[in-house]
């Protein structure tokens, strides 16, 4: 199947860059959508990706690229982690995701030859805060702002299905990798012997290594018999405090200084309550049933590999 065109919205982000590299290495022609195509083209590695301009809201200027494409991948959305969740920020979080999804549908609807698959990004936040009960793809949507956003995000590209296009929704856990995402923020305190859990650390911590994240997306693109929702999380979810201990063990540093919940709530408000102090125990049931093999199924292996590689640069956006 290698050699077809794959259009990626959000290709300049942390996951998008890694996915573009994975797909290009497999022989696909990757086209990234960005507001800054000239600047992105200067930074691109030869043969890895080409860039097309878009406004983040419509199919204007790039929509023809969906015609005859193998896949359209929608990773676009305002950064959840940046800043407090003010009313304006929450509106950007939601609208950036639903507008991008509407643009994907617009492009697919106009295509004479439809793409074979649309991959829609999502997150395990769909399940809302949960306790000890393991969750899988059959679990219902949860409550709260983030669960509502994710529900709308997933629905934003549903209209491609009546057009005869296979659609895959990937509910990602916390993605751990070099150069961006949550990993640099998690490990920074350990470098100063100040590592510790967030709050009591009992919240579920469902994660996936960046390498497995992009391999799983490629796997789902290539498996034409698979459709619907898939959890992209490692088979070994842990409690946040247990993950903290693994990081400390890998660094040879203690995990001893918890960040009090009231401090996080004072600093981040609703974001702390929904993302830092609560979590989920999510299992990738459908991905495992489909035969996907994780390279990093447990936290110890993933953390050790990341610590051995050492720090790299920060994430990009746009």
Secondary structure as UniProt FT lines:
FT   TURN            2..3
FT   STRAND          5..9
FT   TURN            10..12
FT   HELIX           14..25
FT   TURN            26..27
FT   STRAND          29..34
FT   HELIX           37..43
FT   TURN            46..48
FT   STRAND          50..53
FT   TURN            60..62
FT   HELIX           63..66
FT   TURN            67..68
FT   STRAND          71..74
FT   HELIX           87..110
FT   STRAND          117..123
FT   HELIX           124..127
FT   TURN            137..138
FT   HELIX           145..155
FT   TURN            156..157
FT   HELIX           158..163
FT   STRAND          166..172
FT   STRAND          174..176
FT   TURN            178..179
FT   TURN            181..182
FT   HELIX           183..191
FT   TURN            192..193
FT   TURN            199..200
FT   STRAND          204..205
FT   STRAND          207..209
FT   HELIX           210..222
FT   TURN            224..225
FT   STRAND          228..232
FT   STRAND          238..239
FT   HELIX           240..251
FT   HELIX           261..268
FT   HELIX           270..271
FT   HELIX           272..276
FT   HELIX           285..289
FT   TURN            290..291
FT   HELIX           299..309
//
